[in-house]
């Protein structure tokens, strides 16, 4: 009786075949980021200390209020949401 078992090649995870090498390294236009003490925002500076503009980003805010239509039961509870984006 032959009890040897054929070697099993492990199956890679399903996403491994989708991996690709990282792209070439690109030099960033800034060398250091500091925090402005007045505005508490990041300030990007290049290698000679000049401020580099990194583009604008929008801000958003939102509110959520709880609503209860039946104060003696938690089954009727819901909520409202709204948001603002600029």
Phi and psi in radians as a Rosetta constraint file:
Dihedral C 1 N 2 CA 2 C 2 CIRCULARHARMONIC -1.603 0.35
Dihedral N 2 CA 2 C 2 N 3 CIRCULARHARMONIC 2.075 0.35
Dihedral C 2 N 3 CA 3 C 3 CIRCULARHARMONIC -1.849 0.35
Dihedral N 3 CA 3 C 3 N 4 CIRCULARHARMONIC 0.143 0.35
Dihedral C 3 N 4 CA 4 C 4 CIRCULARHARMONIC -1.292 0.35
Dihedral N 4 CA 4 C 4 N 5 CIRCULARHARMONIC 2.552 0.35
Dihedral C 4 N 5 CA 5 C 5 CIRCULARHARMONIC -2.022 0.35
Dihedral N 5 CA 5 C 5 N 6 CIRCULARHARMONIC 2.350 0.35
Dihedral C 5 N 6 CA 6 C 6 CIRCULARHARMONIC -1.156 0.35
Dihedral N 6 CA 6 C 6 N 7 CIRCULARHARMONIC 2.461 0.35
Dihedral C 6 N 7 CA 7 C 7 CIRCULARHARMONIC -1.098 0.35
Dihedral N 7 CA 7 C 7 N 8 CIRCULARHARMONIC 2.489 0.35
Dihedral C 7 N 8 CA 8 C 8 CIRCULARHARMONIC -1.824 0.35
Dihedral N 8 CA 8 C 8 N 9 CIRCULARHARMONIC 2.199 0.35
Dihedral C 8 N 9 CA 9 C 9 CIRCULARHARMONIC -1.441 0.35
Dihedral N 9 CA 9 C 9 N 10 CIRCULARHARMONIC 2.135 0.35
Dihedral C 9 N 10 CA 10 C 10 CIRCULARHARMONIC -1.121 0.35
Dihedral N 10 CA 10 C 10 N 11 CIRCULARHARMONIC 2.492 0.35
Dihedral C 10 N 11 CA 11 C 11 CIRCULARHARMONIC -1.529 0.35
Dihedral N 11 CA 11 C 11 N 12 CIRCULARHARMONIC 2.201 0.35
Dihedral C 11 N 12 CA 12 C 12 CIRCULARHARMONIC -1.200 0.35
Dihedral N 12 CA 12 C 12 N 13 CIRCULARHARMONIC 2.728 0.35
Dihedral C 12 N 13 CA 13 C 13 CIRCULARHARMONIC -0.953 0.35
Dihedral N 13 CA 13 C 13 N 14 CIRCULARHARMONIC 2.664 0.35
Dihedral C 13 N 14 CA 14 C 14 CIRCULARHARMONIC -1.009 0.35
Dihedral N 14 CA 14 C 14 N 15 CIRCULARHARMONIC -0.549 0.35
Dihedral C 14 N 15 CA 15 C 15 CIRCULARHARMONIC -1.519 0.35
Dihedral N 15 CA 15 C 15 N 16 CIRCULARHARMONIC -0.179 0.35
Dihedral C 15 N 16 CA 16 C 16 CIRCULARHARMONIC -1.092 0.35
Dihedral N 16 CA 16 C 16 N 17 CIRCULARHARMONIC -0.546 0.35
Dihedral C 16 N 17 CA 17 C 17 CIRCULARHARMONIC -1.262 0.35
Dihedral N 17 CA 17 C 17 N 18 CIRCULARHARMONIC -0.227 0.35
Dihedral C 17 N 18 CA 18 C 18 CIRCULARHARMONIC -1.617 0.35
Dihedral N 18 CA 18 C 18 N 19 CIRCULARHARMONIC -0.116 0.35
Dihedral C 18 N 19 CA 19 C 19 CIRCULARHARMONIC -1.213 0.35
Dihedral N 19 CA 19 C 19 N 20 CIRCULARHARMONIC 2.603 0.35
Dihedral C 19 N 20 CA 20 C 20 CIRCULARHARMONIC -2.405 0.35
Dihedral N 20 CA 20 C 20 N 21 CIRCULARHARMONIC 2.761 0.35
Dihedral C 20 N 21 CA 21 C 21 CIRCULARHARMONIC -1.110 0.35
Dihedral N 21 CA 21 C 21 N 22 CIRCULARHARMONIC 2.645 0.35
Dihedral C 21 N 22 CA 22 C 22 CIRCULARHARMONIC -1.101 0.35
Dihedral N 22 CA 22 C 22 N 23 CIRCULARHARMONIC 2.573 0.35
Dihedral C 22 N 23 CA 23 C 23 CIRCULARHARMONIC -1.194 0.35
Dihedral N 23 CA 23 C 23 N 24 CIRCULARHARMONIC 2.929 0.35
Dihedral C 23 N 24 CA 24 C 24 CIRCULARHARMONIC -1.027 0.35
Dihedral N 24 CA 24 C 24 N 25 CIRCULARHARMONIC 2.619 0.35
Dihedral C 24 N 25 CA 25 C 25 CIRCULARHARMONIC -1.209 0.35
Dihedral N 25 CA 25 C 25 N 26 CIRCULARHARMONIC 2.371 0.35
Dihedral C 25 N 26 CA 26 C 26 CIRCULARHARMONIC -2.027 0.35
Dihedral N 26 CA 26 C 26 N 27 CIRCULARHARMONIC 2.258 0.35
Dihedral C 26 N 27 CA 27 C 27 CIRCULARHARMONIC -1.177 0.35
Dihedral N 27 CA 27 C 27 N 28 CIRCULARHARMONIC 2.237 0.35
Dihedral C 27 N 28 CA 28 C 28 CIRCULARHARMONIC -1.379 0.35
Dihedral N 28 CA 28 C 28 N 29 CIRCULARHARMONIC 2.642 0.35
Dihedral C 28 N 29 CA 29 C 29 CIRCULARHARMONIC -1.360 0.35
Dihedral N 29 CA 29 C 29 N 30 CIRCULARHARMONIC 0.065 0.35
Dihedral C 29 N 30 CA 30 C 30 CIRCULARHARMONIC -2.216 0.35
Dihedral N 30 CA 30 C 30 N 31 CIRCULARHARMONIC 2.762 0.35
Dihedral C 30 N 31 CA 31 C 31 CIRCULARHARMONIC -1.996 0.35
Dihedral N 31 CA 31 C 31 N 32 CIRCULARHARMONIC -0.486 0.35
Dihedral C 31 N 32 CA 32 C 32 CIRCULARHARMONIC -2.618 0.35
Dihedral N 32 CA 32 C 32 N 33 CIRCULARHARMONIC 2.623 0.35
Dihedral C 32 N 33 CA 33 C 33 CIRCULARHARMONIC -2.120 0.35
Dihedral N 33 CA 33 C 33 N 34 CIRCULARHARMONIC 2.241 0.35
Dihedral C 33 N 34 CA 34 C 34 CIRCULARHARMONIC -2.130 0.35
Dihedral N 34 CA 34 C 34 N 35 CIRCULARHARMONIC 2.918 0.35
Dihedral C 34 N 35 CA 35 C 35 CIRCULARHARMONIC -1.806 0.35
Dihedral N 35 CA 35 C 35 N 36 CIRCULARHARMONIC 2.193 0.35
Dihedral C 35 N 36 CA 36 C 36 CIRCULARHARMONIC -1.244 0.35
Dihedral N 36 CA 36 C 36 N 37 CIRCULARHARMONIC 2.133 0.35
Dihedral C 36 N 37 CA 37 C 37 CIRCULARHARMONIC -1.159 0.35
Dihedral N 37 CA 37 C 37 N 38 CIRCULARHARMONIC -0.421 0.35
Dihedral C 37 N 38 CA 38 C 38 CIRCULARHARMONIC -1.407 0.35
Dihedral N 38 CA 38 C 38 N 39 CIRCULARHARMONIC -0.863 0.35
Dihedral C 38 N 39 CA 39 C 39 CIRCULARHARMONIC -1.659 0.35
Dihedral N 39 CA 39 C 39 N 40 CIRCULARHARMONIC -0.234 0.35
Dihedral C 39 N 40 CA 40 C 40 CIRCULARHARMONIC 1.062 0.35
Dihedral N 40 CA 40 C 40 N 41 CIRCULARHARMONIC 0.482 0.35
Dihedral C 40 N 41 CA 41 C 41 CIRCULARHARMONIC -1.852 0.35
Dihedral N 41 CA 41 C 41 N 42 CIRCULARHARMONIC 2.690 0.35
Dihedral C 41 N 42 CA 42 C 42 CIRCULARHARMONIC -1.266 0.35
Dihedral N 42 CA 42 C 42 N 43 CIRCULARHARMONIC 2.405 0.35
Dihedral C 42 N 43 CA 43 C 43 CIRCULARHARMONIC -2.049 0.35
Dihedral N 43 CA 43 C 43 N 44 CIRCULARHARMONIC 2.092 0.35
Dihedral C 43 N 44 CA 44 C 44 CIRCULARHARMONIC -1.631 0.35
Dihedral N 44 CA 44 C 44 N 45 CIRCULARHARMONIC 2.259 0.35
Dihedral C 44 N 45 CA 45 C 45 CIRCULARHARMONIC -2.165 0.35
Dihedral N 45 CA 45 C 45 N 46 CIRCULARHARMONIC 2.510 0.35
Dihedral C 45 N 46 CA 46 C 46 CIRCULARHARMONIC -1.431 0.35
Dihedral N 46 CA 46 C 46 N 47 CIRCULARHARMONIC -2.994 0.35
Dihedral C 46 N 47 CA 47 C 47 CIRCULARHARMONIC -1.149 0.35
Dihedral N 47 CA 47 C 47 N 48 CIRCULARHARMONIC -0.368 0.35
Dihedral C 47 N 48 CA 48 C 48 CIRCULARHARMONIC -1.810 0.35
Dihedral N 48 CA 48 C 48 N 49 CIRCULARHARMONIC 0.144 0.35
Dihedral C 48 N 49 CA 49 C 49 CIRCULARHARMONIC 1.620 0.35
Dihedral N 49 CA 49 C 49 N 50 CIRCULARHARMONIC 0.002 0.35
Dihedral C 49 N 50 CA 50 C 50 CIRCULARHARMONIC -1.354 0.35
Dihedral N 50 CA 50 C 50 N 51 CIRCULARHARMONIC 2.497 0.35
Dihedral C 50 N 51 CA 51 C 51 CIRCULARHARMONIC -1.210 0.35
Dihedral N 51 CA 51 C 51 N 52 CIRCULARHARMONIC 2.333 0.35
Dihedral C 51 N 52 CA 52 C 52 CIRCULARHARMONIC -1.916 0.35
Dihedral N 52 CA 52 C 52 N 53 CIRCULARHARMONIC 2.201 0.35
Dihedral C 52 N 53 CA 53 C 53 CIRCULARHARMONIC -1.310 0.35
Dihedral N 53 CA 53 C 53 N 54 CIRCULARHARMONIC 2.179 0.35
Dihedral C 53 N 54 CA 54 C 54 CIRCULARHARMONIC -1.835 0.35
Dihedral N 54 CA 54 C 54 N 55 CIRCULARHARMONIC 0.234 0.35
Dihedral C 54 N 55 CA 55 C 55 CIRCULARHARMONIC 1.612 0.35
Dihedral N 55 CA 55 C 55 N 56 CIRCULARHARMONIC 2.916 0.35
Dihedral C 55 N 56 CA 56 C 56 CIRCULARHARMONIC -1.784 0.35
Dihedral N 56 CA 56 C 56 N 57 CIRCULARHARMONIC 2.599 0.35
Dihedral C 56 N 57 CA 57 C 57 CIRCULARHARMONIC -2.237 0.35
Dihedral N 57 CA 57 C 57 N 58 CIRCULARHARMONIC 2.501 0.35
Dihedral C 57 N 58 CA 58 C 58 CIRCULARHARMONIC -1.342 0.35
Dihedral N 58 CA 58 C 58 N 59 CIRCULARHARMONIC 2.906 0.35
Dihedral C 58 N 59 CA 59 C 59 CIRCULARHARMONIC -2.145 0.35
Dihedral N 59 CA 59 C 59 N 60 CIRCULARHARMONIC 2.784 0.35
Dihedral C 59 N 60 CA 60 C 60 CIRCULARHARMONIC -2.509 0.35
Dihedral N 60 CA 60 C 60 N 61 CIRCULARHARMONIC 2.745 0.35
Dihedral C 60 N 61 CA 61 C 61 CIRCULARHARMONIC -2.527 0.35
Dihedral N 61 CA 61 C 61 N 62 CIRCULARHARMONIC 2.734 0.35
Dihedral C 61 N 62 CA 62 C 62 CIRCULARHARMONIC -2.629 0.35
Dihedral N 62 CA 62 C 62 N 63 CIRCULARHARMONIC 2.763 0.35
Dihedral C 62 N 63 CA 63 C 63 CIRCULARHARMONIC -2.308 0.35
Dihedral N 63 CA 63 C 63 N 64 CIRCULARHARMONIC 2.668 0.35
Dihedral C 63 N 64 CA 64 C 64 CIRCULARHARMONIC -2.458 0.35
Dihedral N 64 CA 64 C 64 N 65 CIRCULARHARMONIC 2.249 0.35
Dihedral C 64 N 65 CA 65 C 65 CIRCULARHARMONIC -2.114 0.35
Dihedral N 65 CA 65 C 65 N 66 CIRCULARHARMONIC 2.441 0.35
Dihedral C 65 N 66 CA 66 C 66 CIRCULARHARMONIC -1.508 0.35
Dihedral N 66 CA 66 C 66 N 67 CIRCULARHARMONIC 2.438 0.35
Dihedral C 66 N 67 CA 67 C 67 CIRCULARHARMONIC -2.179 0.35
Dihedral N 67 CA 67 C 67 N 68 CIRCULARHARMONIC 2.322 0.35
Dihedral C 67 N 68 CA 68 C 68 CIRCULARHARMONIC -2.230 0.35
Dihedral N 68 CA 68 C 68 N 69 CIRCULARHARMONIC 2.174 0.35
Dihedral C 68 N 69 CA 69 C 69 CIRCULARHARMONIC -1.703 0.35
Dihedral N 69 CA 69 C 69 N 70 CIRCULARHARMONIC -0.273 0.35
Dihedral C 69 N 70 CA 70 C 70 CIRCULARHARMONIC -2.362 0.35
Dihedral N 70 CA 70 C 70 N 71 CIRCULARHARMONIC 1.811 0.35
Dihedral C 70 N 71 CA 71 C 71 CIRCULARHARMONIC -1.222 0.35
Dihedral N 71 CA 71 C 71 N 72 CIRCULARHARMONIC -0.273 0.35
Dihedral C 71 N 72 CA 72 C 72 CIRCULARHARMONIC -1.735 0.35
Dihedral N 72 CA 72 C 72 N 73 CIRCULARHARMONIC 0.144 0.35
Dihedral C 72 N 73 CA 73 C 73 CIRCULARHARMONIC -2.479 0.35
Dihedral N 73 CA 73 C 73 N 74 CIRCULARHARMONIC 2.420 0.35
Dihedral C 73 N 74 CA 74 C 74 CIRCULARHARMONIC -1.512 0.35
Dihedral N 74 CA 74 C 74 N 75 CIRCULARHARMONIC -0.150 0.35
Dihedral C 74 N 75 CA 75 C 75 CIRCULARHARMONIC -1.226 0.35
Dihedral N 75 CA 75 C 75 N 76 CIRCULARHARMONIC -0.373 0.35
Dihedral C 75 N 76 CA 76 C 76 CIRCULARHARMONIC -1.712 0.35
Dihedral N 76 CA 76 C 76 N 77 CIRCULARHARMONIC 0.270 0.35
Dihedral C 76 N 77 CA 77 C 77 CIRCULARHARMONIC -1.503 0.35
Dihedral N 77 CA 77 C 77 N 78 CIRCULARHARMONIC 2.476 0.35
Dihedral C 77 N 78 CA 78 C 78 CIRCULARHARMONIC -2.525 0.35
Dihedral N 78 CA 78 C 78 N 79 CIRCULARHARMONIC -2.896 0.35
Dihedral C 78 N 79 CA 79 C 79 CIRCULARHARMONIC -2.755 0.35
Dihedral N 79 CA 79 C 79 N 80 CIRCULARHARMONIC 2.765 0.35
Dihedral C 79 N 80 CA 80 C 80 CIRCULARHARMONIC -2.023 0.35
Dihedral N 80 CA 80 C 80 N 81 CIRCULARHARMONIC 2.569 0.35
Dihedral C 80 N 81 CA 81 C 81 CIRCULARHARMONIC -2.355 0.35
Dihedral N 81 CA 81 C 81 N 82 CIRCULARHARMONIC 2.579 0.35
Dihedral C 81 N 82 CA 82 C 82 CIRCULARHARMONIC -2.565 0.35
Dihedral N 82 CA 82 C 82 N 83 CIRCULARHARMONIC 2.796 0.35
Dihedral C 82 N 83 CA 83 C 83 CIRCULARHARMONIC -2.585 0.35
Dihedral N 83 CA 83 C 83 N 84 CIRCULARHARMONIC 2.709 0.35
Dihedral C 83 N 84 CA 84 C 84 CIRCULARHARMONIC -2.218 0.35
Dihedral N 84 CA 84 C 84 N 85 CIRCULARHARMONIC 2.363 0.35
Dihedral C 84 N 85 CA 85 C 85 CIRCULARHARMONIC -2.263 0.35
Dihedral N 85 CA 85 C 85 N 86 CIRCULARHARMONIC 2.315 0.35
